[in-house]
Amino acid sequence: MALRLVSDFDLRKDVLPWLRSQRAASAAPGARGGGPGVLENNYESLRILNVERNENIIYTYKDDKGNVFFGLYDCRTRQNEHLYTFEKDLHVVSCSVNSERTLLAASLVHFTKEGRKNELQPGSKCLTLLVEIHPVNNVKVLKAVDSYIWVQFLYPHVESRPLAENHLLLISEEKYIEKFHIQVIQEDGNRVVLKDSGHLPRERVAEDFVWAQWDMSEQRLYYVDLKMSRSVLKCIQFSADGKFNLMFEAPLDITLSDSGFKLVNFGCDDLQDQKNLSKHLTLCVFTNHTGTLCVCYSPKFDSWGKITYTVFYFHKGHSKTFTAALGSVDSHVTKGLTFLNLDYYVAVYLPGHLFHLLNIQHPDLICHSLFLTGNNEVVDMLPHSPLQSLSGSLVLDLCSGKLYRAVLNQSYLLQFLWNTQLDCEKMAVLHCVLSCGRDPQFLEAKLIQWISENVSACHSFDLIQEFIIASSYWSIYPETSNMDKLLPYSSVFAWDTEIPGITLVTEEIPLPFMKVHSFKGYWEKLNSNLEYVKYSKPRLLYDNSMVQKEWHSLISEEKTGRRRSMVYMRNIRENAMKVISNLEARNLEPRLTPLFQEEDNHQRLLMGLMVSELKDHLLRHLQGIEKKKIEQMVLDYISKLLDLICQILETSWRKHHLHPQLLHCSRRASAAEFTVFHLMTRILEATRTLFLPLPPGFHTLHTMLGVHCLPLYNLLHYFDNGVLLLTETAVTRLMKDLDNSEKNEKLKFSIIVRLPPPRSSMIDKSPGSVEFLPLNYFIEILADIESSNRALLAFEGHDNVDAKFVEEAALKHTTMLLGS
């Protein structure tokens, strides 16, 4: 199953045993009354009322006399506590307890068997009460009205000391919200009582709204009011001292005027008829720590053959309306659409019909989200009862009385990756695994194993490119929230391939209008996202185009004998050394693949240039971050790119039991060596398109495998098209390994004539140099062999160089240069 619901709380497991023990204790001879009295057939009245910010769970049930019992389960200590008992047969609408468990607020109505619970009888009252419970003492009536009231205590973010003032929200079915200021004092030791129960100051927070949602974790109130028949989303942020600010207003292109009154996450409301959820709209707001703001909206169902929902990505400035075919026009939907917050993703679930994972961090391309519809087993994996998404990843199943923590099932996603045939699903799952991984090294190893065996399986995108870019991005993303604007998340910037069963419409939307001018925390990040949408045209994502231009310029200057300043070149070389040192410090295990064992000046030049360009890019756009930290982020990022390439190659090398000693040209290549050569060719293609550096020694190893695996015609074709490069180490090795058979001599001459012009004609002549080109070339070859000895330690070959052959090759090469 792609999504796992890990149980944090279960009424029957975590509360019932305690209730039974309390019942047994109260029934014992000589026991005093006052505790929870229960009969076995009353356990079905047990239900959850609220989940507070500290994740304490308030529940209720009725004993055999109809008395209403309130209890609290502490998720930290795993202990139950009796809060209060109303000795009347009442139905609980809402309940909340302050953070210190000294006050309880409850809203109750008289239960009438003749009427439904969600219809107040004429003359009946909804009582909203405030109770002192430390210890149980006075009861104050806050409201006695003919409409429903919901209650919610505000929770401070700091719970280090007792609070003299508490703040309680009252939400009325009459479409207004009030906040009560409740001062308490301590008497007789720890006894907590109301300071002035006769006068509790109150103030109006919101009014004339048609929908409201409470975010218990962040202490935010979202609500929608209607202005001239237009829906406007507003948000109020409450602070620890009870003060509040209207943070933003945002127009919503949805119709709520005829939808009635709807509350989300103000406790666990059982007043709604759960059997008719499919007839009502669904609306919820999700945020995360990176400054995202998503509004998920599903209208009333008007077709059994398809379902439509819209997600407003306010932090990106657009909305997406998804229409999913349900498989058959006879598909009957009896459950409501459920949206679940999964941090970087939102899950959209309709039992038995669809399961979608929407990437809310990077929603621009549909291929970065996963869409499963129809008979796939994954769409039937969650409970069929209505699920309530609380703050964070908490999910409440009200029917079963269970509180879950929703997490992505990495094992299932990895298995799904092996089995799926669709490129869009491979892309989506790859990103999902990388972004939500709790063990990055383990997940990367699994993904590399899959890539190594499926390197040619994707036709819509380059699998190696996508993995390298995405994994490198997520390795550095936690360093700063703005990184998603500055580093590429994907190698794909457009997606035109159709997603089966999904129709998508994308529209620009008005951005939220911020009502305050000083931002901290989440609000600072949201405002940064909105500013980026307003003013950052074109995008600020880094690419290697400048590196490519500079690298080609330096290579061209090298060929013509021109040189940049020594300071500039030394800085580039030092950058490359820092990358390699950083990479080696993070990987202490020895590698089987013979990489990093030669200078490979061109790749080191590319590394150094990329360090310089990326550092300048981040320094230009990351304000307020130390230069030293940015420099380290750059080294980590480029080191990660190189390390991933090494890991892909190392995984394949180990799987096929290869060793440098096997790369002799005197025997036929094995199927395993062909496989590794093909993989290296795909790595080369992937990095060349993005102009990314390769580990020093990669080209030499690739060329040696190519000589070993390819027929001469194909080999020369690879040389001529730049797929295989004749590095000095590779040429030296070939000159030593190949004997003087007719076939090998032909290969040697073919290699020699493809070498670049001798550098001795482009450098200052030493006093002892002569103008005889064959001799100069011969001397240079021998000098190169001598200087490459260290690089050759990774390979085993013949001990001597065939000087006669080198002399003949030099003469032939000179003849070609002179045009004779």
C-alpha positions, 0 to 999 in steps of 0.5 A, a space after each residue: 500500500 502506498 500510504 500507511 496509517 500508523 496507529 497512534 491511538 485506539 479507543 478500544 485498546 487505549 481507553 476501554 481496558 482502563 475504563 474496565 479497571 475503573 469500573 471494577 475498582 468502583 464496584 469493589 466492596 467499600 469503594 467510594 463513588 464518583 468514578 466512571 460507572 459503565 455497563 458493558 452495553 454502553 461502550 458503543 457510546 464511547 467516542 472521540 470529541 477532540 484532539 488538542 494541539 499537544 495531541 491529548 485526546 478528549 473522549 466521552 461516553 455515557 454510563 448506564 444512567 445516562 451520565 456523560 463522562 469526559 476523559 483525557 488520554 495523554 499521548 505522551 505518557 499513554 495514561 488516561 485521566 477522568 476530567 468531569 462527569 455531567 450527571 444528566 442525559 445530554 448529548 455532547 456537541 463539542 469539548 476542549 480542555 486548556 493546556 494545563 488541564 484546569 478548565 474544561 469547556 463543553 457544549 451540550 444539548 438535550 438528547 431527544 429520541 423523537 428528533 435527530 441529534 442535529 435538529 434542535 427541538 423548539 425551546 431546547 437549549 444548547 448549553 456552553 459551559 466552563 468548568 473548573 476541574 482542578 479540582 472539580 468546582 464551579 460551573 459557569 454558563 457561557 451560552 444558552 442558545 437555540 443554535 449549536 456552539 463549538 468550543 476550542 481553547 487556544 494553546 500557547 506554543 510555550 508551555 513552560 509556566 502556568 498561564 494566568 489567562 486562558 483564551 477560548 473560542 466559541 464558534 456559533 452556528 449563527 456564523 460568528 466566532 467570539 474569543 473569551 478572556 479567562 483569568 484564573 488564580 490559584 487558591 489553597 495551594 494548587 486549586 485553580 479557580 476563575 478570577 472573576 467568573 461574573 465577568 469574562 471579557 470577550 471580543 468578536 473574531 469573525 462573522 458572516 462566514 459560511 465555512 471555517 477550519 481550525 489548525 490546532 498545530 499552528 493555532 490558525 483560523 481559516 474562514 470563508 465569507 461572502 462579499 458580493 456573492 464572491 468567496 474570500 478566504 481569510 486567515 487569522 493567526 493567534 499568538 501565545 498571549 491570545 492576540 490575533 491578526 488577520 494575515 491575508 485575504 484571498 479570493 476563491 473561485 468556488 461557490 459556497 452560497 448554497 452549501 450551508 454552514 461547514 466547520 472543519 477540525 473544530 473537534 470531532 463532529 458527529 452531527 453530520 450525516 456521514 452517509 450523505 457525505 458524497 452530496 456535500 462539498 469538501 473544502 480544506 486548507 493545507 500548509 507546511 513549513 516551507 511556506 506552501 498554501 493549498 486549498 483543496 476543493 471538491 464540489 458536490 458530485 453531479 456525475 457517477 462516471 467521473 469526479 472533479 476536484 480543484 487544488 489552489 496552489 496559492 504559493 505558486 499562483 495557479 490552480 489545477 482542476 483534476 477530472 478523474 474517470 471512475 472506470 464506469 458510468 455505473 460507478 456509484 460513489 457513496 463516500 466523500 472525497 478525502 484530502 490528507 496532508 502529507 507535508 510535501 504531498 496531498 493525498 486525494 482518496 476515494 475508497 474503491 475508486 482513486 488514490 492520487 498523490 499531489 506534489 504540492 511543493 513542485 506542482 507545475 508538472 503533472 508528471 511529478 504527481 501520482 494518479 492511480 484510478 480504477 481497479 488498482 489495489 492501492 485505491 482500496 487500501 484505506 478505511 472506507 469510513 470517513 477520514 478527518 485530516 488533522 494538523 500535520 499528518 494526523 488522520 482521525 477515523 471517527 467511526 472506529 475511534 482510531 487516530 493515525 499518523 499517515 506516512 508514505 510506504 516506501 517499501 510499497 513505492 519501491 516495489 511499485 517502481 519495479 512493476 509499473 510500465 508508465 513513465 509518468 508513474 516512474 517519474 512520480 514515484 521516484 520523486 516521492 521516494 526521494 522527497 519523503 525518505 527517512 533513510 536517504 542512503 538506503 533509498 538511494 541504494 534501492 533506486 540505484 539498483 532499479 536504475 542499473 537494471 532499467 536504465 533504458 526503460 523510460 522513453 519520456 525522460 532520461 532516468 539517470 538525469 532525473 535521479 541525479 538532479 532530484 537526489 542532489 536537490 533533496 540532499 541540500 534542500 533542508 539547508 534553506 527553504 529558498 533552494 527550490 527557487 534556485 536549484 533544479 528539482 527535475 531534469 524535465 521542464 515540460 510534460 506533454 504525455 497524457 496521464 491515463 484517466 486524468 484531465 487537467 486544467 491549469 489557471 492563474 489565480 489572484 495571489 493572497 493579499 497580505 494584511 500585515 507587513 512584518 513576517 516571521 516563521 511560516 509567514 515569512 516563507 509564504 510571503 517569500 513564495 508570493 514575492 517570487 511569483 510576482 517578480 521573478 520572471 524569468 525563473 532563477 533556477 541554476 543551469 550550467 550554461 555559463 559553465 559550458 561556455 567558460 569551459 569551452 573557452 578555456 579548452 580552446 585557449 589551451 589548444 592555441 597556447 593561450 593561458 588565463 591568469 595564474 590566479 584564476 586557474 589556481 582558484 579553479 583547480 583549488 575548487 576542484 580539489 575541495 570537491 574531491 576532498 569533500 567527496 572522499 571525506 564522506 565516503 570512507 569505504 574503498 571503491 572497486 571502480 578505478 576512479 579518482 586515480 588520475 588527474 583528468 584535468 578537463 573534468 577537474 576544470 569542469 568541477 572547479 568552474 561549476 563550484 565558482 558559478 554555482 557559488 556566485 548564483 547562490 550568493 546573488 540570491 540567498 540573502 542573509 546566509 553566511 558566505 562560508 555556509 553557502 560555499 559548503 552547500 555548493 561543495 556538498 551539492 557537486 560532491 553529491 552529483 559525483 558521488 551518485 555517478 560513482 554509486 551507480 557505477 559501483 553498484 553495477 561493478 559489484 553486481 557483475 563481479 568486475 575487477 580492473 584486472 579483467 580489463 585486458 584486451 587479449 580476451 573476449 569481453 563478457 556479457 557483464 562487461 558489455 552491460 557495464 559499458 552500456 551503463 557508462 555510455 548512458 551515464 555519459 549521455 546524461 551528464 553531457 546533456 546537462 553539462 555535469 562533471 564526471 569523476 576523474 578517470 571515468 573517460 579512461 575506464 569507459 574507453 578501456 571497456 569500449 576497446 574491450 567490448 566493441 568491434 573495430 568499426 564501432 569503436 572508431 565510430 565511438 571515437 570519431 563522435 566523441 563518445 569515447 575519449 582518448 585520454 593520455 592514460 587510456 592511450 598509454 595503457 593500450 600501447 602497453 597492452 596490445 601486442 603487434 598482431 596485424 589486428 592490434 597494429 591496425 587498432 594502434 595506428 587508428 588510435 594514433 592518428 586520432 590523437 590531437 596535434 603534438 603539444 611540443 609544437 605549441 610550447 616554448 622549446 627547451 635549449 636541447 629541443 630539435 625540430 625533428 617532429 618524429 623525435 619530438 613526438 617520440 620523446 613526448 610519448 615516453 614522457 607522458 608514459 613516465 608521468 602517468 605511472 601513478 595513474 597506471 597503478 590501478 591497472 595491471 598490464 605488460 611491463 614494457 613499451 614497444 619502442 619500435 611501434 611508437 617510433 613507427 607511429 610517430 613517423 606515420 603521424 608526422 607524415 599526416 601532419 605534413 600532408 605527405 
